[in-house]
């Protein structure tokens, strides 16, 4: 029997802090697990549902790796739930602006695919693509009803605050699915067309609903290297 070859190191062995960061969160799916946990604690089954492309074994390994490095921690929900959940540590939450920076950079790719997005993706994209000058002089809130999920979008003194759940009172309410909201805010779907096709329902101040998509700006595409 031939001797078993040693497994190659999965670490960079490079003193650069960026290389060390990639050692910690650079494995495939790791940052997407972090993205999903930015919404708050989740059970293993919740993460599986929100990341349909990941296998149970890979998810288990990523959670184990992130827990060992101090990015993720486990805790138990109080009764009657009495179940274990995963959540970001305080240090892990510091990855949010890193994900936003990657999102701004990736959004400029000429080859960016059109694919389904999760609720965490929608909320992260809203924070990333918010264009503060468009919100000057605007104050108030809109509630996004996404099935059983409610997201409150608050504009205050040119700043954006996005909260999962929260009080339902708002200037306007938009009811749609996550994909439709993503297309309205960051794609080329107009509110009028979405409403006419029954993809979105508007309650309250219509002017507020029409203003919402103008508060987000996608960056210009990077020049394509293809001839």
HUGI-V913901 format. One record per backbone hydrogen bond with DSSP energy under -0.5 kcal/mol. NH is the residue of the N-H (numbers start at 1). CO is the residue of the C=O. If there is no record, write none. Layout:
BEGIN
nh->[NH | NH]
co->[CO | CO]
END
This chain:
BEGIN
nh->[20 | 21 | 22 | 23 | 24 | 25 | 26 | 30 | 31 | 33 | 34 | 35 | 36 | 37 | 38 | 38 | 39 | 40 | 42 | 47 | 48 | 49 | 50 | 51 | 54 | 59 | 60 | 61 | 62 | 63 | 64 | 65 | 66 | 67 | 68 | 69 | 70 | 71 | 72 | 73 | 75 | 77 | 81 | 82 | 85 | 86 | 87 | 89 | 93 | 94 | 94 | 95 | 96 | 99 | 100 | 101 | 102 | 103 | 104 | 105 | 106 | 107 | 108 | 108 | 109 | 112 | 115 | 122 | 123 | 124 | 125 | 126 | 127 | 128 | 129 | 130 | 131 | 132 | 134 | 135 | 136 | 138 | 140 | 142 | 143 | 144 | 144 | 145 | 145 | 146 | 146 | 147 | 149 | 151 | 152 | 153 | 153 | 154 | 154 | 155 | 156 | 156 | 158 | 158 | 159 | 161 | 163 | 163 | 165 | 171 | 172 | 173 | 174 | 175 | 176 | 176 | 181 | 182 | 183 | 184 | 185 | 186 | 187 | 187 | 189 | 190 | 194 | 195 | 196 | 197 | 198 | 199 | 200 | 201 | 203 | 205 | 206 | 209 | 210 | 211 | 212 | 213 | 214 | 215 | 216 | 217 | 222]
co->[16 | 17 | 18 | 19 | 20 | 21 | 22 | 27 | 27 | 29 | 30 | 31 | 32 | 33 | 34 | 35 | 36 | 37 | 86 | 43 | 44 | 45 | 46 | 47 | 51 | 55 | 56 | 57 | 58 | 59 | 60 | 61 | 62 | 63 | 64 | 65 | 67 | 66 | 66 | 87 | 85 | 83 | 78 | 78 | 75 | 42 | 73 | 71 | 89 | 90 | 91 | 92 | 93 | 95 | 96 | 97 | 98 | 99 | 100 | 101 | 102 | 103 | 104 | 105 | 106 | 109 | 113 | 118 | 119 | 120 | 121 | 122 | 123 | 124 | 125 | 126 | 215 | 130 | 131 | 132 | 133 | 135 | 155 | 153 | 172 | 142 | 151 | 143 | 174 | 144 | 149 | 145 | 146 | 144 | 163 | 142 | 151 | 152 | 161 | 140 | 154 | 159 | 135 | 138 | 156 | 154 | 152 | 161 | 150 | 141 | 141 | 203 | 143 | 201 | 145 | 174 | 177 | 178 | 179 | 180 | 181 | 182 | 182 | 183 | 183 | 188 | 190 | 191 | 192 | 193 | 195 | 194 | 194 | 175 | 173 | 171 | 204 | 205 | 206 | 207 | 208 | 209 | 211 | 212 | 213 | 129 | 108]
END
